Amino acid sequence: MRKLFVGSIAILLVTFGWRESSFGQERPVPRGELRIVDKSPVNWVSLTFNVFEHLMETDVGGKVVPRLATGWRWLDDRNLEVTLRQGVTFHNGEVFDAEIVKLNWDVQSKLGQPHTIGSALYFKPGSRVEVIDPYTVRFVFPEPDGGALAKISFIHMGNRQFYRDVGWGTRDW
């Protein structure tokens, strides 16, 4: 019986490691770079929704809820002002701010908004983003767009390093 007990302890120590920290103690978040090996478009769907953050998302009840945005308000039927979360940094230390939102909008708009789930997520030509201050952006639409919040929730927020090193779509590979 004693051999069984000692053997069980040994297996636990080998399995969970013999460290200064205790079992169940919070570990530091891993840090590093994302290296993309297989650039298949099918993999990008999984990657984008599991790696990239979004300004807002739709919860299970269908309500639009904040993510990187803390709030939004319609100034009129064509202008949507969005307040951004402060204190957010990317994995490489780059700060998330209004300029990053505009960069993502500009690059993704330039690519023709190739949404695999359909053209319903496209913004009308002439739609744009204006930087109001470091943590406020304004989405300006040429005509009223009742689906704007849902569409904005599909804009993936990458940092400058992402666009410099990888980018979106086959044009960047």
VENMOKA-V165758 format. One record per residue. N is the residue number from 1. RES is the residue in one small letter. PHI is phi in whole degrees, -180 to 180 (NA if undefined). OMEGA is omega in whole degrees, -180 to 180 (* if undefined). D_FIRST is the distance of its C-alpha to the first C-alpha in Angstrom with 2 decimals. Layout:
n->N res->RES phi->PHI omega->OMEGA d_first->D_FIRST
n->N res->RES phi->PHI omega->OMEGA d_first->D_FIRST
This chain:
n->1 res->m phi->NA omega->-180 d_first->0.00
n->2 res->r phi->-65 omega->178 d_first->3.80
n->3 res->k phi->-63 omega->178 d_first->5.43
n->4 res->l phi->-64 omega->179 d_first->5.13
n->5 res->f phi->-65 omega->-180 d_first->6.38
n->6 res->v phi->-64 omega->178 d_first->8.79
n->7 res->g phi->-63 omega->179 d_first->9.81
n->8 res->s phi->-64 omega->177 d_first->10.67
n->9 res->i phi->-62 omega->-180 d_first->12.68
n->10 res->a phi->-62 omega->179 d_first->14.37
n->11 res->i phi->-64 omega->178 d_first->15.38
n->12 res->l phi->-61 omega->-180 d_first->16.80
n->13 res->l phi->-66 omega->178 d_first->18.73
n->14 res->v phi->-69 omega->-178 d_first->20.11
n->15 res->t phi->-65 omega->-176 d_first->21.04
n->16 res->f phi->-94 omega->178 d_first->22.74
n->17 res->g phi->84 omega->178 d_first->23.82
n->18 res->w phi->-101 omega->-175 d_first->23.60
n->19 res->r phi->-131 omega->175 d_first->26.84
n->20 res->e phi->-72 omega->180 d_first->28.72
n->21 res->s phi->-84 omega->-178 d_first->28.97
n->22 res->s phi->-96 omega->178 d_first->26.32
n->23 res->f phi->-62 omega->180 d_first->25.01
n->24 res->g phi->89 omega->179 d_first->27.74
n->25 res->q phi->-73 omega->-179 d_first->30.41
n->26 res->e phi->-65 omega->-180 d_first->33.72
n->27 res->r phi->-96 omega->176 d_first->34.48
n->28 res->p phi->-64 omega->180 d_first->38.06
n->29 res->v phi->-68 omega->177 d_first->39.99
n->30 res->p phi->-62 omega->178 d_first->40.32
n->31 res->r phi->-126 omega->179 d_first->43.83
n->32 res->g phi->164 omega->-178 d_first->45.72
n->33 res->e phi->-107 omega->175 d_first->48.34
n->34 res->l phi->-90 omega->178 d_first->48.44
n->35 res->r phi->-109 omega->-178 d_first->49.46
n->36 res->i phi->-95 omega->-177 d_first->50.92
n->37 res->v phi->-98 omega->-179 d_first->50.56
n->38 res->d phi->-105 omega->-174 d_first->51.72
n->39 res->k phi->-92 omega->178 d_first->54.72
n->40 res->s phi->-61 omega->178 d_first->55.14
n->41 res->p phi->-57 omega->179 d_first->56.74
n->42 res->v phi->-63 omega->179 d_first->53.99
n->43 res->n phi->-69 omega->-179 d_first->51.43
n->44 res->w phi->-64 omega->180 d_first->53.70
n->45 res->v phi->-61 omega->178 d_first->53.35
n->46 res->s phi->-64 omega->-177 d_first->49.58
n->47 res->l phi->-60 omega->-174 d_first->49.97
n->48 res->t phi->-64 omega->-178 d_first->52.65
n->49 res->f phi->-87 omega->178 d_first->50.93
n->50 res->n phi->-109 omega->-178 d_first->47.53
n->51 res->v phi->-113 omega->-176 d_first->48.82
n->52 res->f phi->-87 omega->173 d_first->52.19
n->53 res->e phi->-91 omega->-179 d_first->52.86
n->54 res->h phi->-134 omega->-179 d_first->55.84
n->55 res->l phi->-65 omega->-180 d_first->58.23
n->56 res->m phi->-152 omega->176 d_first->57.31
n->57 res->e phi->-148 omega->178 d_first->55.51
n->58 res->t phi->-99 omega->180 d_first->55.69
n->59 res->d phi->-81 omega->-176 d_first->52.89
n->60 res->v phi->-62 omega->178 d_first->51.63
n->61 res->g phi->-88 omega->179 d_first->54.47
n->62 res->g phi->88 omega->180 d_first->57.09
n->63 res->k phi->-89 omega->177 d_first->57.90
n->64 res->v phi->-78 omega->-177 d_first->58.55
n->65 res->v phi->-126 omega->-178 d_first->56.27
n->66 res->p phi->-69 omega->169 d_first->56.30
n->67 res->r phi->-129 omega->176 d_first->54.20
n->68 res->l phi->-79 omega->172 d_first->56.02
n->69 res->a phi->-91 omega->176 d_first->59.00
n->70 res->t phi->-99 omega->179 d_first->58.82
n->71 res->g phi->-177 omega->179 d_first->61.83
n->72 res->w phi->-157 omega->177 d_first->65.05
n->73 res->r phi->-153 omega->176 d_first->68.42
n->74 res->w phi->-82 omega->176 d_first->71.37
n->75 res->l phi->-79 omega->173 d_first->74.51
n->76 res->d phi->-161 omega->-175 d_first->76.59
n->77 res->d phi->-79 omega->180 d_first->76.12
n->78 res->r phi->-131 omega->-177 d_first->75.91
n->79 res->n phi->-128 omega->-179 d_first->74.14
n->80 res->l phi->-115 omega->179 d_first->70.46
n->81 res->e phi->-99 omega->-176 d_first->69.25
n->82 res->v phi->-120 omega->176 d_first->65.55
n->83 res->t phi->-95 omega->-175 d_first->63.82
n->84 res->l phi->-99 omega->178 d_first->61.01
n->85 res->r phi->-69 omega->178 d_first->57.73
n->86 res->q phi->-93 omega->177 d_first->58.01
n->87 res->g phi->84 omega->-180 d_first->55.37
n->88 res->v phi->-94 omega->174 d_first->54.06
n->89 res->t phi->-128 omega->175 d_first->53.60
n->90 res->f phi->-80 omega->-178 d_first->52.77
n->91 res->h phi->-57 omega->-178 d_first->49.93
n->92 res->n phi->-95 omega->178 d_first->52.42
n->93 res->g phi->93 omega->179 d_first->53.60
n->94 res->e phi->-66 omega->-176 d_first->56.81
n->95 res->v phi->-81 omega->173 d_first->57.91
n->96 res->f phi->-82 omega->180 d_first->58.33
n->97 res->d phi->-154 omega->-177 d_first->61.83
n->98 res->a phi->-62 omega->179 d_first->64.96
n->99 res->e phi->-63 omega->178 d_first->66.04
n->100 res->i phi->-66 omega->179 d_first->62.81
n->101 res->v phi->-61 omega->180 d_first->63.47
n->102 res->k phi->-63 omega->178 d_first->67.02
n->103 res->l phi->-58 omega->-180 d_first->65.87
n->104 res->n phi->-63 omega->177 d_first->63.49
n->105 res->w phi->-59 omega->-176 d_first->66.24
n->106 res->d phi->-61 omega->-178 d_first->68.84
n->107 res->v phi->-67 omega->-178 d_first->66.79
n->108 res->q phi->-68 omega->176 d_first->65.40
n->109 res->s phi->-69 omega->-180 d_first->68.89
n->110 res->k phi->-63 omega->-180 d_first->70.46
n->111 res->l phi->-77 omega->178 d_first->68.18
n->112 res->g phi->83 omega->177 d_first->69.71
n->113 res->q phi->47 omega->-175 d_first->66.69
n->114 res->p phi->-78 omega->-180 d_first->65.24
n->115 res->h phi->-79 omega->-179 d_first->62.92
n->116 res->t phi->-69 omega->-178 d_first->61.25
n->117 res->i phi->-92 omega->171 d_first->61.30
n->118 res->g phi->126 omega->-175 d_first->65.05
n->119 res->s phi->-75 omega->178 d_first->68.14
n->120 res->a phi->-62 omega->180 d_first->67.62
n->121 res->l phi->-90 omega->180 d_first->65.68
n->122 res->y phi->-75 omega->173 d_first->68.63
n->123 res->f phi->-91 omega->179 d_first->70.64
n->124 res->k phi->-65 omega->175 d_first->74.43
n->125 res->p phi->-56 omega->-177 d_first->76.33
n->126 res->g phi->97 omega->175 d_first->77.40
n->127 res->s phi->-70 omega->-178 d_first->74.16
n->128 res->r phi->-154 omega->175 d_first->73.01
n->129 res->v phi->-119 omega->175 d_first->70.85
n->130 res->e phi->-116 omega->175 d_first->72.43
n->131 res->v phi->-87 omega->179 d_first->70.70
n->132 res->i phi->-91 omega->174 d_first->71.77
n->133 res->d phi->-155 omega->-175 d_first->69.71
n->134 res->p phi->-56 omega->-178 d_first->66.42
n->135 res->y phi->-128 omega->176 d_first->64.38
n->136 res->t phi->-142 omega->174 d_first->66.82
n->137 res->v phi->-126 omega->176 d_first->68.08
n->138 res->r phi->-124 omega->173 d_first->70.65
n->139 res->f phi->-90 omega->-178 d_first->70.56
n->140 res->v phi->-115 omega->-177 d_first->74.18
n->141 res->f phi->-115 omega->-179 d_first->75.00
n->142 res->p phi->-69 omega->177 d_first->78.48
n->143 res->e phi->-151 omega->180 d_first->78.19
n->144 res->p phi->-55 omega->-178 d_first->75.91
n->145 res->d phi->-137 omega->-178 d_first->72.46
n->146 res->g phi->-66 omega->180 d_first->70.43
n->147 res->g phi->-100 omega->-174 d_first->67.43
n->148 res->a phi->-57 omega->-178 d_first->67.37
n->149 res->l phi->-62 omega->179 d_first->64.13
n->150 res->a phi->-64 omega->179 d_first->62.25
n->151 res->k phi->-64 omega->-180 d_first->63.79
n->152 res->i phi->-62 omega->-179 d_first->62.97
n->153 res->s phi->-66 omega->178 d_first->59.31
n->154 res->f phi->-95 omega->179 d_first->59.24
n->155 res->i phi->-82 omega->-179 d_first->60.47
n->156 res->h phi->-80 omega->-178 d_first->57.63
n->157 res->m phi->-99 omega->174 d_first->57.65
n->158 res->g phi->-102 omega->179 d_first->57.31
n->159 res->n phi->-95 omega->-179 d_first->58.18
n->160 res->r phi->-62 omega->179 d_first->60.87
n->161 res->q phi->-62 omega->178 d_first->58.47
n->162 res->f phi->-58 omega->-178 d_first->57.57
n->163 res->y phi->-69 omega->179 d_first->61.26
n->164 res->r phi->-72 omega->-172 d_first->62.01
n->165 res->d phi->-95 omega->-173 d_first->59.20
n->166 res->v phi->-126 omega->-179 d_first->58.48
n->167 res->g phi->78 omega->-178 d_first->60.68
n->168 res->w phi->-106 omega->168 d_first->61.03
n->169 res->g phi->76 omega->-174 d_first->62.06
n->170 res->t phi->-66 omega->178 d_first->63.22
n->171 res->r phi->-65 omega->-178 d_first->66.10
n->172 res->d phi->-94 omega->-177 d_first->63.65
n->173 res->w phi->-90 omega->* d_first->61.57
